[in-house]
Amino acid sequence: MTTTSSIKATAAGLLIRGSKFIGMDVKNRAGEDLGDIEDVMIDLTAGRIAYVVLSFGGFLGLGDKFFAVPPDVFEYSAVDDSLILNVDKNSLENAPGFDKENWPDMADRTWGAGIYSYYGSNPYWEEKP
C-alpha cells in the first residue's frame, strides 16, 4: 500500500526516500511542532541508521539546537505526512543536544548509549540480528 509517492508501507516496514525524509516535520502526540529532520547519521558498517538529527527551537532557523534521536522512536503519521516523536516540548528542550556548528562524536558508543537511554530505546549495536 502506498501512502504517498515517496513513502511506501510494506509488510516489512515503512520505506521512505531520503530526500523526502530530510526536512520532514516532527510533532508530538499533542500536535505540537517539535521541529524538522535536519540530517541522518548512517552506520555503514552495521548497515543501520544510527541517529536522526532533529532541529528544534530558535526562529527562522536561527538559534536552533540539534538533537540526535534514535530512529526507532519515531512514528509516521499519514494524516499530515509528518513524523511523531512521543515527547513533550519540555522533555525535548532538556534532552542532550548540540549546536549545529559543534557536533559530538556520534561514533562514541558511551555518548550514544546515553542518547538511546534518554529516549527509552535500546542502542542498535546491542540488538541481535
Backbone torsions as a table, in degrees:
resi	resn	phi	psi	omega
1	MET	NA	128.4	178.6
2	THR	-97.5	126.9	178.8
3	THR	-89.9	-36.5	170.8
4	THR	-147.2	175.4	-177.1
5	SER	-65.0	-22.6	-177.9
6	SER	-112.9	1.8	177.7
7	ILE	-125.8	129.4	-176.8
8	LYS	-130.2	123.5	175.1
9	ALA	-89.2	130.0	178.0
10	THR	-128.4	171.9	176.8
11	ALA	-62.7	-27.9	-178.6
12	ALA	-85.2	-15.3	-178.5
13	GLY	151.1	-162.0	-178.3
14	LEU	-108.8	124.4	178.9
15	LEU	-108.0	138.5	-179.6
16	ILE	-141.6	139.5	175.8
17	ARG	-65.9	139.4	178.9
18	GLY	-58.6	-38.9	-179.2
19	SER	-65.6	-27.3	176.9
20	LYS	-79.2	-34.0	-175.5
21	PHE	-68.2	-45.2	179.8
22	ILE	-66.0	128.2	-178.9
23	GLY	90.9	-4.9	-178.8
24	MET	-64.5	140.5	178.2
25	ASP	-68.6	143.2	175.3
26	VAL	-122.5	131.5	178.6
27	LYS	-130.0	166.5	171.3
28	ASN	-101.2	179.2	-176.9
29	ARG	-63.3	-22.5	178.0
30	ALA	-81.4	-2.0	179.5
31	GLY	86.5	4.8	179.3
32	GLU	-75.2	139.4	178.3
33	ASP	-72.0	125.1	178.3
34	LEU	-108.0	-0.1	177.9
35	GLY	123.6	-154.2	-176.2
36	ASP	-135.7	156.0	173.5
37	ILE	-74.3	122.0	-177.7
38	GLU	-94.4	-39.8	-175.4
39	ASP	-163.0	173.7	177.9
40	VAL	-135.1	131.5	176.7
41	MET	-101.7	123.5	-176.3
42	ILE	-112.2	129.5	173.6
43	ASP	-88.5	99.4	-176.1
44	LEU	-65.6	-33.2	179.7
45	THR	-65.5	-43.7	-179.0
46	ALA	-85.1	-14.9	-177.3
47	GLY	66.8	38.9	-175.8
48	ARG	-135.9	153.5	168.5
49	ILE	-77.0	122.6	-178.5
50	ALA	-84.5	-46.0	-177.6
51	TYR	-147.5	149.8	168.3
52	VAL	-106.4	127.8	-178.0
53	VAL	-96.1	119.0	-177.9
54	LEU	-106.1	132.6	172.7
55	SER	-100.8	136.3	-175.0
56	PHE	-148.7	145.0	176.7
57	GLY	91.7	-173.1	179.3
58	GLY	70.3	-171.0	-178.9
59	PHE	-142.8	126.7	-179.3
60	LEU	52.6	39.1	177.3
61	GLY	84.5	-5.2	179.4
62	LEU	-96.3	131.6	178.2
63	GLY	80.7	8.4	177.0
64	ASP	-61.8	145.4	172.3
65	LYS	-108.6	144.1	179.1
66	PHE	-101.6	148.8	179.2
67	PHE	-135.6	131.1	172.0
68	ALA	-87.2	125.8	-176.0
69	VAL	-127.3	136.1	176.5
70	PRO	-59.9	137.1	-176.3
71	PRO	-65.0	-27.3	-174.7
72	ASP	-76.4	-5.3	179.7
73	VAL	-91.9	-3.3	177.4
74	PHE	-90.2	149.2	171.0
75	GLU	-125.1	151.9	178.0
76	TYR	-96.2	135.2	175.1
77	SER	-110.3	109.1	178.0
78	ALA	-71.4	-20.5	-178.6
79	VAL	-59.8	-47.1	-179.9
80	ASP	-125.3	19.9	176.1
81	ASP	50.5	54.3	180.0
82	SER	-136.7	172.2	174.1
83	LEU	-101.9	144.1	177.7
84	ILE	-107.7	127.5	173.8
85	LEU	-118.6	115.9	-172.3
86	ASN	-79.9	64.7	173.1
87	VAL	-137.8	150.7	175.1
88	ASP	-85.4	165.5	-176.1
89	LYS	-58.6	-39.2	-179.1
90	ASN	-62.5	-42.1	178.5
91	SER	-63.8	-39.2	179.1
92	LEU	-69.0	-41.0	178.7
93	GLU	-60.8	-30.3	-179.1
94	ASN	-95.4	0.6	179.2
95	ALA	-71.7	156.0	174.9
96	PRO	-63.6	124.4	-178.1
97	GLY	-136.7	-175.3	-178.5
98	PHE	-155.2	163.0	178.3
99	ASP	-82.7	144.6	-176.7
100	LYS	-63.3	-16.6	177.9
101	GLU	-96.8	-2.3	-175.0
102	ASN	-141.8	75.3	-177.1
103	TRP	-76.3	144.0	176.4
104	PRO	-75.1	170.8	174.5
105	ASP	-78.9	94.6	-175.6
106	MET	-73.5	-7.7	174.1
107	ALA	-83.8	-10.6	179.1
108	ASP	-72.5	110.5	-175.9
109	ARG	-67.0	-29.2	176.7
110	THR	-66.1	-46.8	176.8
111	TRP	-60.9	-46.2	-178.5
112	GLY	-61.9	-39.6	179.4
113	ALA	-62.1	-36.6	177.3
114	GLY	-65.7	-38.8	178.4
115	ILE	-65.0	-49.8	-179.2
116	TYR	-61.7	-40.2	179.2
117	SER	-63.4	-41.0	-179.3
118	TYR	-57.4	-37.8	-178.3
119	TYR	-93.7	6.5	176.5
120	GLY	70.9	32.4	-176.9
121	SER	-120.8	155.3	175.7
122	ASN	-89.7	134.5	178.6
123	PRO	-56.3	136.8	-176.8
124	TYR	-59.8	-29.6	-177.3
125	TRP	-75.6	-11.0	177.0
126	GLU	-96.4	-8.9	-179.5
127	GLU	-76.3	145.2	177.5
128	LYS	-83.2	141.7	-178.8
129	PRO	-64.5	NA	NA
